[in-house]
């Protein structure tokens, strides 16, 4: 197991003996910020009836960061603090109105968290005194944490047994590492610097951008670990025929890793206003959103749902069918999937 520096030792809160939710069907949806309230408050957008539903809390909180909806088990994880003097904690709340039970806190500083698909672990990005955050894996039920060094951009495999992240060995560039639950260790995936990476639905195939590829043509590739081979991920015919290189950045995976999205510009002058490209697993282009149709933000909030814009938000199906649905007077909260 990786050694834990003294400054990253986390304080775990006493866990209740039983955290199992009642076996029932829980709604599809995601968390947003209800801007119609003063101050704005988190709310739940129900995808089954397309309604914004209030989400009640038993305690008072002054600041929220991430939300994760573990629909399979009917429980919500969220990070918040109860006062400006208190540290940020991750709380567990059973759906729909259970008590909020703190399951993790960090004395070092604010953090982001990403819930594993099996709901058993958090990938943490903890901000401390260093220039870059520290990546760690928290097994909240076992009250155990593994520090993985400075880095960013964690991404869980579909089964929750592996974690990709970009590790920074003191200073840039970053290198692609993978943590494995079964061995409790992390190791380099590629020997050259990597700028971005996410898993596909197969943990042995990843969508990556290496530094060397970025210098030649700033596009994403699929790295097949079994074959040790790179292939272009999502290129238009004009690129292949005429040799023009677009600029592709900020790859993101929908939950389930069946769909992906990224920003694309045809040249440097368009970099501030790129199109948003949505693709399938094989890099096929499902839709292309013009800057005015998605900026300032986009987030995959559910296996087939993309949310774009800001007050109002717009709900967009991954495959582009059925148009888009406006969600008025709502803003983003971070999604800690």
Short mmCIF file of the C-alpha atoms (twelve columns), coordinates in Angstrom:
data_MODEL
# 
_entry.id   MODEL 
# 
loop_
_atom_site.group_PDB 
_atom_site.id 
_atom_site.type_symbol 
_atom_site.label_atom_id 
_atom_site.label_alt_id 
_atom_site.label_comp_id 
_atom_site.label_asym_id 
_atom_site.label_seq_id 
_atom_site.Cartn_x 
_atom_site.Cartn_y 
_atom_site.Cartn_z 
_atom_site.pdbx_PDB_model_num 
ATOM 1   C CA . UNK A 1   0.000   0.000  0.000   1 
ATOM 2   C CA . UNK A 2   1.211   3.504  -0.756  1 
ATOM 3   C CA . UNK A 3   2.623   5.389  2.212   1 
ATOM 4   C CA . UNK A 4   0.532   8.221  3.632   1 
ATOM 5   C CA . UNK A 5   2.370   11.492 4.282   1 
ATOM 6   C CA . UNK A 6   1.497   12.920 7.670   1 
ATOM 7   C CA . UNK A 7   -0.115  16.007 6.147   1 
ATOM 8   C CA . UNK A 8   -2.689  14.016 4.175   1 
ATOM 9   C CA . UNK A 9   -3.953  11.771 6.949   1 
ATOM 10  C CA . UNK A 10  -7.728  12.136 6.877   1 
ATOM 11  C CA . UNK A 11  -10.164 12.090 9.754   1 
ATOM 12  C CA . UNK A 12  -12.930 9.544  9.280   1 
ATOM 13  C CA . UNK A 13  -16.229 9.902  11.060  1 
ATOM 14  C CA . UNK A 14  -17.969 7.124  12.953  1 
ATOM 15  C CA . UNK A 15  -20.091 5.136  10.551  1 
ATOM 16  C CA . UNK A 16  -23.498 3.683  11.415  1 
ATOM 17  C CA . UNK A 17  -23.647 -0.094 11.557  1 
ATOM 18  C CA . UNK A 18  -26.330 -0.335 8.863   1 
ATOM 19  C CA . UNK A 19  -26.318 1.808  5.735   1 
ATOM 20  C CA . UNK A 20  -28.398 -0.338 3.418   1 
ATOM 21  C CA . UNK A 21  -31.292 1.300  1.635   1 
ATOM 22  C CA . UNK A 22  -34.653 -0.387 1.267   1 
ATOM 23  C CA . UNK A 23  -34.859 -2.418 -1.944  1 
ATOM 24  C CA . UNK A 24  -36.973 -0.283 -4.244  1 
ATOM 25  C CA . UNK A 25  -36.861 1.580  -7.512  1 
ATOM 26  C CA . UNK A 26  -35.153 4.957  -7.343  1 
ATOM 27  C CA . UNK A 27  -35.631 7.723  -9.913  1 
ATOM 28  C CA . UNK A 28  -33.229 8.600  -12.702 1 
ATOM 29  C CA . UNK A 29  -31.918 12.117 -12.271 1 
ATOM 30  C CA . UNK A 30  -29.164 14.458 -11.182 1 
ATOM 31  C CA . UNK A 31  -28.529 17.406 -8.895  1 
ATOM 32  C CA . UNK A 32  -28.668 21.061 -9.915  1 
ATOM 33  C CA . UNK A 33  -28.709 24.427 -8.172  1 
ATOM 34  C CA . UNK A 34  -32.142 26.031 -7.813  1 
ATOM 35  C CA . UNK A 35  -31.545 29.704 -8.616  1 
ATOM 36  C CA . UNK A 36  -35.146 30.647 -7.853  1 
ATOM 37  C CA . UNK A 37  -34.328 30.395 -4.147  1 
ATOM 38  C CA . UNK A 38  -32.381 33.042 -2.229  1 
ATOM 39  C CA . UNK A 39  -29.764 31.875 -1.492  1 
ATOM 40  C CA . UNK A 40  -29.717 29.182 -4.218  1 
ATOM 41  C CA . UNK A 41  -30.077 25.628 -2.925  1 
ATOM 42  C CA . UNK A 42  -29.379 22.149 -4.360  1 
ATOM 43  C CA . UNK A 43  -32.350 20.432 -5.977  1 
ATOM 44  C CA . UNK A 44  -32.988 17.155 -7.793  1 
ATOM 45  C CA . UNK A 45  -33.951 17.039 -11.463 1 
ATOM 46  C CA . UNK A 46  -36.120 13.964 -12.012 1 
ATOM 47  C CA . UNK A 47  -35.563 12.607 -15.520 1 
ATOM 48  C CA . UNK A 48  -38.633 10.408 -15.313 1 
ATOM 49  C CA . UNK A 49  -41.089 13.303 -15.015 1 
ATOM 50  C CA . UNK A 50  -38.788 16.163 -16.113 1 
ATOM 51  C CA . UNK A 51  -39.469 18.093 -12.928 1 
ATOM 52  C CA . UNK A 52  -37.242 19.984 -10.518 1 
ATOM 53  C CA . UNK A 53  -37.881 18.534 -7.062  1 
ATOM 54  C CA . UNK A 54  -36.818 20.055 -3.719  1 
ATOM 55  C CA . UNK A 55  -34.143 18.161 -1.841  1 
ATOM 56  C CA . UNK A 56  -34.373 18.628 1.896   1 
ATOM 57  C CA . UNK A 57  -31.565 18.542 4.444   1 
ATOM 58  C CA . UNK A 58  -31.768 17.767 8.162   1 
ATOM 59  C CA . UNK A 59  -28.839 20.079 8.910   1 
ATOM 60  C CA . UNK A 60  -27.789 23.538 7.781   1 
ATOM 61  C CA . UNK A 61  -24.905 23.915 5.317   1 
ATOM 62  C CA . UNK A 62  -23.228 27.071 4.074   1 
ATOM 63  C CA . UNK A 63  -21.346 25.694 1.069   1 
ATOM 64  C CA . UNK A 64  -21.665 22.671 -1.210  1 
ATOM 65  C CA . UNK A 65  -19.110 21.324 -3.702  1 
ATOM 66  C CA . UNK A 66  -19.950 17.889 -5.178  1 
ATOM 67  C CA . UNK A 67  -23.017 15.648 -5.389  1 
ATOM 68  C CA . UNK A 68  -23.165 11.965 -6.352  1 
ATOM 69  C CA . UNK A 69  -26.417 10.040 -6.823  1 
ATOM 70  C CA . UNK A 70  -25.858 6.320  -6.128  1 
ATOM 71  C CA . UNK A 71  -29.146 5.279  -7.673  1 
ATOM 72  C CA . UNK A 72  -28.572 1.511  -7.376  1 
ATOM 73  C CA . UNK A 73  -28.460 1.761  -3.587  1 
ATOM 74  C CA . UNK A 74  -30.724 4.772  -3.133  1 
ATOM 75  C CA . UNK A 75  -28.225 7.060  -1.462  1 
ATOM 76  C CA . UNK A 76  -26.755 10.501 -2.044  1 
ATOM 77  C CA . UNK A 77  -23.186 11.536 -1.285  1 
ATOM 78  C CA . UNK A 78  -22.380 15.227 -1.116  1 
ATOM 79  C CA . UNK A 79  -19.502 17.390 0.084   1 
ATOM 80  C CA . UNK A 80  -20.281 20.470 2.149   1 
ATOM 81  C CA . UNK A 81  -19.477 22.291 5.353   1 
ATOM 82  C CA . UNK A 82  -21.819 23.433 8.078   1 
ATOM 83  C CA . UNK A 83  -20.060 26.753 8.740   1 
ATOM 84  C CA . UNK A 84  -17.183 28.801 7.358   1 
ATOM 85  C CA . UNK A 85  -15.038 27.617 10.261  1 
ATOM 86  C CA . UNK A 86  -15.761 23.903 9.774   1 
ATOM 87  C CA . UNK A 87  -13.816 21.631 7.381   1 
ATOM 88  C CA . UNK A 88  -15.458 20.196 4.293   1 
ATOM 89  C CA . UNK A 89  -16.914 16.728 4.769   1 
ATOM 90  C CA . UNK A 90  -18.527 14.081 2.592   1 
ATOM 91  C CA . UNK A 91  -21.986 13.174 3.853   1 
ATOM 92  C CA . UNK A 92  -24.140 10.142 3.121   1 
ATOM 93  C CA . UNK A 93  -27.909 10.598 2.963   1 
ATOM 94  C CA . UNK A 94  -30.373 7.813  2.201   1 
ATOM 95  C CA . UNK A 95  -33.069 8.718  -0.321  1 
ATOM 96  C CA . UNK A 96  -35.262 10.650 -0.021  1 
ATOM 97  C CA . UNK A 97  -34.952 12.256 3.408   1 
ATOM 98  C CA . UNK A 98  -32.613 10.253 5.605   1 
ATOM 99  C CA . UNK A 99  -30.237 11.701 8.154   1 
ATOM 100 C CA . UNK A 100 -26.961 13.147 6.874   1 
ATOM 101 C CA . UNK A 101 -24.100 10.987 8.130   1 
ATOM 102 C CA . UNK A 102 -20.525 12.297 7.722   1 
ATOM 103 C CA . UNK A 103 -18.248 9.607  6.284   1 
ATOM 104 C CA . UNK A 104 -15.049 11.522 5.450   1 
ATOM 105 C CA . UNK A 105 -13.326 14.810 6.170   1 
ATOM 106 C CA . UNK A 106 -9.941  16.288 5.359   1 
ATOM 107 C CA . UNK A 107 -8.130  18.690 7.681   1 
ATOM 108 C CA . UNK A 108 -5.829  19.743 4.827   1 
ATOM 109 C CA . UNK A 109 -8.240  21.819 2.767   1 
ATOM 110 C CA . UNK A 110 -11.089 21.699 0.217   1 
ATOM 111 C CA . UNK A 111 -11.335 18.680 -2.040  1 
ATOM 112 C CA . UNK A 112 -13.245 17.277 -4.988  1 
ATOM 113 C CA . UNK A 113 -14.543 13.707 -4.993  1 
ATOM 114 C CA . UNK A 114 -15.573 11.177 -7.622  1 
ATOM 115 C CA . UNK A 115 -17.668 8.204  -6.503  1 
ATOM 116 C CA . UNK A 116 -16.696 4.802  -7.885  1 
ATOM 117 C CA . UNK A 117 -19.417 3.012  -9.913  1 
ATOM 118 C CA . UNK A 118 -19.799 0.382  -7.178  1 
ATOM 119 C CA . UNK A 119 -20.306 3.123  -4.566  1 
ATOM 120 C CA . UNK A 120 -17.519 1.858  -2.289  1 
ATOM 121 C CA . UNK A 121 -14.755 4.416  -2.834  1 
ATOM 122 C CA . UNK A 122 -14.064 8.072  -3.500  1 
ATOM 123 C CA . UNK A 123 -11.323 9.365  -5.751  1 
ATOM 124 C CA . UNK A 124 -10.190 12.570 -4.057  1 
ATOM 125 C CA . UNK A 125 -8.375  15.654 -5.298  1 
ATOM 126 C CA . UNK A 126 -7.263  17.399 -2.123  1 
ATOM 127 C CA . UNK A 127 -6.012  20.973 -2.210  1 
ATOM 128 C CA . UNK A 128 -3.234  21.674 0.246   1 
ATOM 129 C CA . UNK A 129 -0.174  23.893 0.405   1 
ATOM 130 C CA . UNK A 130 1.335   22.535 -2.813  1 
ATOM 131 C CA . UNK A 131 0.761   23.912 -6.299  1 
ATOM 132 C CA . UNK A 132 -1.134  20.809 -7.440  1 
ATOM 133 C CA . UNK A 133 -3.770  18.762 -5.624  1 
ATOM 134 C CA . UNK A 134 -3.032  15.379 -4.111  1 
ATOM 135 C CA . UNK A 135 -4.913  12.418 -5.550  1 
ATOM 136 C CA . UNK A 136 -6.079  9.798  -3.062  1 
ATOM 137 C CA . UNK A 137 -8.491  6.864  -2.902  1 
ATOM 138 C CA . UNK A 138 -10.804 6.684  0.086   1 
ATOM 139 C CA . UNK A 139 -12.507 3.389  0.984   1 
ATOM 140 C CA . UNK A 140 -15.177 5.006  3.123   1 
ATOM 141 C CA . UNK A 141 -16.730 1.832  4.545   1 
ATOM 142 C CA . UNK A 142 -13.330 0.561  5.702   1 
ATOM 143 C CA . UNK A 143 -12.268 4.039  6.859   1 
ATOM 144 C CA . UNK A 144 -9.027  3.820  4.885   1 
ATOM 145 C CA . UNK A 145 -7.211  6.187  2.531   1 
ATOM 146 C CA . UNK A 146 -4.369  5.645  0.033   1 
ATOM 147 C CA . UNK A 147 -2.397  8.712  -1.098  1 
ATOM 148 C CA . UNK A 148 -1.250  8.578  -4.727  1 
ATOM 149 C CA . UNK A 149 0.838   11.751 -4.993  1 
ATOM 150 C CA . UNK A 150 0.285   15.046 -6.776  1 
ATOM 151 C CA . UNK A 151 -2.038  14.862 -9.741  1 
ATOM 152 C CA . UNK A 152 -5.486  15.501 -11.208 1 
ATOM 153 C CA . UNK A 153 -8.225  14.247 -13.562 1 
ATOM 154 C CA . UNK A 154 -9.220  10.902 -11.959 1 
ATOM 155 C CA . UNK A 155 -11.512 8.537  -13.867 1 
ATOM 156 C CA . UNK A 156 -12.954 5.251  -12.581 1 
ATOM 157 C CA . UNK A 157 -13.198 2.129  -14.709 1 
ATOM 158 C CA . UNK A 158 -16.703 0.828  -15.304 1 
ATOM 159 C CA . UNK A 159 -16.397 -1.843 -12.586 1 
ATOM 160 C CA . UNK A 160 -14.862 0.545  -10.029 1 
ATOM 161 C CA . UNK A 161 -11.727 -1.612 -9.690  1 
ATOM 162 C CA . UNK A 162 -9.263  0.725  -11.430 1 
ATOM 163 C CA . UNK A 163 -8.620  4.462  -11.369 1 
ATOM 164 C CA . UNK A 164 -6.842  6.450  -14.069 1 
ATOM 165 C CA . UNK A 165 -5.233  9.736  -13.086 1 
ATOM 166 C CA . UNK A 166 -2.549  12.128 -14.279 1 
ATOM 167 C CA . UNK A 167 0.351   12.170 -11.850 1 
ATOM 168 C CA . UNK A 168 2.704   15.151 -11.578 1 
ATOM 169 C CA . UNK A 169 6.157   14.166 -10.266 1 
ATOM 170 C CA . UNK A 170 6.993   17.497 -8.648  1 
ATOM 171 C CA . UNK A 171 6.351   19.601 -11.754 1 
ATOM 172 C CA . UNK A 172 4.825   19.280 -15.222 1 
ATOM 173 C CA . UNK A 173 4.596   17.355 -17.492 1 
ATOM 174 C CA . UNK A 174 2.044   14.855 -16.215 1 
ATOM 175 C CA . UNK A 175 2.141   11.083 -16.651 1 
ATOM 176 C CA . UNK A 176 -0.714  8.600  -16.878 1 
ATOM 177 C CA . UNK A 177 -0.988  6.306  -13.846 1 
ATOM 178 C CA . UNK A 178 -3.489  3.658  -12.845 1 
ATOM 179 C CA . UNK A 179 -4.472  2.556  -9.342  1 
ATOM 180 C CA . UNK A 180 -5.755  -0.998 -8.939  1 
ATOM 181 C CA . UNK A 181 -8.016  -1.972 -6.072  1 
ATOM 182 C CA . UNK A 182 -6.955  -5.638 -6.110  1 
ATOM 183 C CA . UNK A 183 -3.261  -4.843 -5.549  1 
ATOM 184 C CA . UNK A 184 -3.736  -1.511 -3.744  1 
ATOM 185 C CA . UNK A 185 -0.945  -0.034 -5.874  1 
ATOM 186 C CA . UNK A 186 -0.496  2.495  -8.675  1 
ATOM 187 C CA . UNK A 187 1.759   2.173  -11.719 1 
ATOM 188 C CA . UNK A 188 2.509   4.104  -14.907 1 
ATOM 189 C CA . UNK A 189 0.417   3.182  -17.950 1 
ATOM 190 C CA . UNK A 190 2.603   4.922  -20.546 1 
ATOM 191 C CA . UNK A 191 6.188   6.097  -20.280 1 
ATOM 192 C CA . UNK A 192 5.685   9.347  -22.193 1 
ATOM 193 C CA . UNK A 193 3.874   12.461 -20.889 1 
ATOM 194 C CA . UNK A 194 0.075   12.420 -21.198 1 
ATOM 195 C CA . UNK A 195 -2.202  15.469 -21.197 1 
ATOM 196 C CA . UNK A 196 -5.680  13.877 -20.996 1 
ATOM 197 C CA . UNK A 197 -7.151  10.407 -20.554 1 
ATOM 198 C CA . UNK A 198 -10.409 8.556  -19.828 1 
ATOM 199 C CA . UNK A 199 -11.416 4.912  -19.879 1 
ATOM 200 C CA . UNK A 200 -13.728 3.427  -22.484 1 
ATOM 201 C CA . UNK A 201 -16.126 0.697  -21.295 1 
ATOM 202 C CA . UNK A 202 -13.098 -1.626 -21.507 1 
ATOM 203 C CA . UNK A 203 -10.411 -0.763 -18.932 1 
ATOM 204 C CA . UNK A 204 -7.722  -1.963 -21.355 1 
ATOM 205 C CA . UNK A 205 -8.705  0.642  -23.939 1 
ATOM 206 C CA . UNK A 206 -8.389  4.343  -23.119 1 
ATOM 207 C CA . UNK A 207 -8.940  7.607  -24.949 1 
ATOM 208 C CA . UNK A 208 -5.767  9.615  -24.459 1 
ATOM 209 C CA . UNK A 209 -3.802  12.578 -25.710 1 
ATOM 210 C CA . UNK A 210 -0.059  12.223 -25.388 1 
ATOM 211 C CA . UNK A 211 2.281   15.202 -25.476 1 
ATOM 212 C CA . UNK A 212 4.019   13.838 -28.579 1 
ATOM 213 C CA . UNK A 213 0.697   13.404 -30.411 1 
ATOM 214 C CA . UNK A 214 -0.347  16.923 -29.436 1 
ATOM 215 C CA . UNK A 215 2.754   18.337 -31.115 1 
ATOM 216 C CA . UNK A 216 2.045   16.453 -34.356 1 
ATOM 217 C CA . UNK A 217 -1.745  16.849 -34.460 1 
ATOM 218 C CA . UNK A 218 -3.722  17.943 -31.395 1 
ATOM 219 C CA . UNK A 219 -6.253  15.090 -31.377 1 
ATOM 220 C CA . UNK A 220 -7.366  12.214 -29.149 1 
ATOM 221 C CA . UNK A 221 -6.327  8.623  -29.768 1 
ATOM 222 C CA . UNK A 222 -7.461  5.245  -28.464 1 
ATOM 223 C CA . UNK A 223 -4.694  3.365  -26.656 1 
ATOM 224 C CA . UNK A 224 -5.213  -0.402 -26.843 1 
ATOM 225 C CA . UNK A 225 -3.215  -1.757 -23.937 1 
ATOM 226 C CA . UNK A 226 -3.527  -5.385 -25.054 1 
ATOM 227 C CA . UNK A 227 -2.030  -4.681 -28.459 1 
ATOM 228 C CA . UNK A 228 0.215   -1.796 -27.451 1 
ATOM 229 C CA . UNK A 229 -1.245  0.275  -30.290 1 
ATOM 230 C CA . UNK A 230 -2.640  3.792  -30.846 1 
ATOM 231 C CA . UNK A 231 -5.470  4.642  -33.257 1 
ATOM 232 C CA . UNK A 232 -7.224  7.978  -33.958 1 
ATOM 233 C CA . UNK A 233 -10.428 8.286  -31.934 1 
ATOM 234 C CA . UNK A 234 -12.677 10.775 -33.731 1 
ATOM 235 C CA . UNK A 235 -11.585 12.405 -36.964 1 
ATOM 236 C CA . UNK A 236 -13.704 13.902 -39.711 1 
ATOM 237 C CA . UNK A 237 -13.201 12.831 -43.320 1 
ATOM 238 C CA . UNK A 238 -11.772 16.247 -44.200 1 
ATOM 239 C CA . UNK A 239 -8.941  15.637 -41.735 1 
ATOM 240 C CA . UNK A 240 -8.042  12.301 -43.265 1 
ATOM 241 C CA . UNK A 241 -8.362  13.497 -46.857 1 
ATOM 242 C CA . UNK A 242 -6.908  17.010 -46.705 1 
ATOM 243 C CA . UNK A 243 -4.519  16.529 -43.811 1 
ATOM 244 C CA . UNK A 244 -5.954  19.341 -41.688 1 
ATOM 245 C CA . UNK A 245 -5.535  18.990 -37.930 1 
ATOM 246 C CA . UNK A 246 -8.235  20.267 -35.571 1 
ATOM 247 C CA . UNK A 247 -7.626  21.089 -31.905 1 
ATOM 248 C CA . UNK A 248 -9.423  18.621 -29.606 1 
ATOM 249 C CA . UNK A 249 -9.518  19.201 -25.858 1 
ATOM 250 C CA . UNK A 250 -11.282 18.416 -22.570 1 
ATOM 251 C CA . UNK A 251 -12.460 14.846 -23.161 1 
ATOM 252 C CA . UNK A 252 -15.242 13.691 -20.858 1 
ATOM 253 C CA . UNK A 253 -17.074 10.380 -20.471 1 
ATOM 254 C CA . UNK A 254 -20.767 9.879  -19.816 1 
ATOM 255 C CA . UNK A 255 -21.503 7.549  -16.878 1 
ATOM 256 C CA . UNK A 256 -21.277 4.048  -18.307 1 
ATOM 257 C CA . UNK A 257 -18.523 5.114  -20.732 1 
ATOM 258 C CA . UNK A 258 -20.699 4.457  -23.797 1 
ATOM 259 C CA . UNK A 259 -20.671 8.095  -24.930 1 
ATOM 260 C CA . UNK A 260 -18.038 10.837 -24.818 1 
ATOM 261 C CA . UNK A 261 -17.795 14.565 -25.450 1 
ATOM 262 C CA . UNK A 262 -14.978 17.001 -26.118 1 
ATOM 263 C CA . UNK A 263 -14.295 20.500 -27.451 1 
ATOM 264 C CA . UNK A 264 -13.042 20.948 -30.985 1 
ATOM 265 C CA . UNK A 265 -11.686 23.963 -32.854 1 
ATOM 266 C CA . UNK A 266 -10.582 24.011 -36.469 1 
ATOM 267 C CA . UNK A 267 -7.761  26.445 -35.716 1 
ATOM 268 C CA . UNK A 268 -6.197  28.446 -32.884 1 
ATOM 269 C CA . UNK A 269 -8.384  31.515 -33.585 1 
ATOM 270 C CA . UNK A 270 -11.497 29.474 -32.661 1 
ATOM 271 C CA . UNK A 271 -10.025 28.112 -29.438 1 
ATOM 272 C CA . UNK A 272 -12.102 30.346 -27.146 1 
ATOM 273 C CA . UNK A 273 -15.345 29.325 -28.857 1 
ATOM 274 C CA . UNK A 274 -15.026 25.644 -29.788 1 
ATOM 275 C CA . UNK A 275 -17.793 23.318 -30.861 1 
ATOM 276 C CA . UNK A 276 -18.864 20.553 -28.479 1 
ATOM 277 C CA . UNK A 277 -18.658 17.118 -30.101 1 
ATOM 278 C CA . UNK A 278 -20.622 14.130 -28.749 1 
ATOM 279 C CA . UNK A 279 -19.494 10.676 -29.877 1 
ATOM 280 C CA . UNK A 280 -20.293 7.039  -29.378 1 
ATOM 281 C CA . UNK A 281 -17.897 4.389  -28.077 1 
ATOM 282 C CA . UNK A 282 -16.223 3.976  -31.457 1 
ATOM 283 C CA . UNK A 283 -15.669 7.687  -32.113 1 
ATOM 284 C CA . UNK A 284 -18.691 8.101  -34.372 1 
ATOM 285 C CA . UNK A 285 -19.996 11.670 -34.251 1 
ATOM 286 C CA . UNK A 286 -23.532 11.819 -32.875 1 
ATOM 287 C CA . UNK A 287 -23.863 15.596 -32.753 1 
ATOM 288 C CA . UNK A 288 -21.914 18.838 -32.914 1 
ATOM 289 C CA . UNK A 289 -23.076 21.788 -30.787 1 
ATOM 290 C CA . UNK A 290 -22.112 25.307 -31.793 1 
ATOM 291 C CA . UNK A 291 -20.557 27.498 -29.052 1 
ATOM 292 C CA . UNK A 292 -23.756 29.493 -28.499 1 
ATOM 293 C CA . UNK A 293 -25.676 26.247 -27.954 1 
ATOM 294 C CA . UNK A 294 -23.574 24.880 -25.097 1 
ATOM 295 C CA . UNK A 295 -21.315 27.522 -23.494 1 
ATOM 296 C CA . UNK A 296 -20.319 28.288 -20.805 1 
ATOM 297 C CA . UNK A 297 -20.469 24.719 -19.473 1 
ATOM 298 C CA . UNK A 298 -21.318 21.141 -20.322 1 
ATOM 299 C CA . UNK A 299 -21.563 18.093 -18.080 1 
ATOM 300 C CA . UNK A 300 -22.625 14.482 -18.631 1 
ATOM 301 C CA . UNK A 301 -25.063 13.949 -15.782 1 
ATOM 302 C CA . UNK A 302 -26.469 10.520 -16.633 1 
ATOM 303 C CA . UNK A 303 -25.681 7.617  -18.965 1 
ATOM 304 C CA . UNK A 304 -27.420 9.237  -21.952 1 
ATOM 305 C CA . UNK A 305 -27.946 12.831 -20.770 1 
ATOM 306 C CA . UNK A 306 -25.867 15.959 -21.247 1 
ATOM 307 C CA . UNK A 307 -26.591 19.286 -19.543 1 
ATOM 308 C CA . UNK A 308 -25.309 22.501 -21.132 1 
ATOM 309 C CA . UNK A 309 -25.519 26.258 -20.588 1 
ATOM 310 C CA . UNK A 310 -26.190 28.201 -17.412 1 
ATOM 311 C CA . UNK A 311 -29.472 29.801 -16.284 1 
ATOM 312 C CA . UNK A 312 -31.194 28.382 -18.149 1 
ATOM 313 C CA . UNK A 313 -29.748 24.913 -18.377 1 
ATOM 314 C CA . UNK A 314 -30.590 22.674 -21.315 1 
ATOM 315 C CA . UNK A 315 -30.945 18.902 -21.193 1 
ATOM 316 C CA . UNK A 316 -29.571 17.279 -24.359 1 
ATOM 317 C CA . UNK A 317 -29.792 13.549 -25.239 1 
ATOM 318 C CA . UNK A 318 -26.412 12.035 -26.068 1 
ATOM 319 C CA . UNK A 319 -27.562 10.774 -29.462 1 
ATOM 320 C CA . UNK A 320 -29.061 14.119 -30.429 1 
ATOM 321 C CA . UNK A 321 -32.609 12.799 -30.916 1 
ATOM 322 C CA . UNK A 322 -35.644 14.571 -29.509 1 
ATOM 323 C CA . UNK A 323 -34.180 18.069 -29.350 1 
ATOM 324 C CA . UNK A 324 -33.292 19.735 -26.070 1 
ATOM 325 C CA . UNK A 325 -35.314 20.611 -22.986 1 
ATOM 326 C CA . UNK A 326 -34.962 23.917 -21.146 1 
ATOM 327 C CA . UNK A 327 -34.567 23.881 -17.364 1 
ATOM 328 C CA . UNK A 328 -35.184 27.526 -16.375 1 
ATOM 329 C CA . UNK A 329 -33.635 29.289 -13.397 1 
ATOM 330 C CA . UNK A 330 -31.245 26.464 -12.633 1 
ATOM 331 C CA . UNK A 331 -27.458 26.331 -12.418 1 
ATOM 332 C CA . UNK A 332 -24.760 23.695 -12.118 1 
ATOM 333 C CA . UNK A 333 -23.636 21.868 -9.073  1 
ATOM 334 C CA . UNK A 334 -20.615 19.638 -9.555  1 
ATOM 335 C CA . UNK A 335 -21.385 16.011 -10.297 1 
ATOM 336 C CA . UNK A 336 -19.231 13.645 -8.236  1 
ATOM 337 C CA . UNK A 337 -20.041 10.486 -10.140 1 
# 
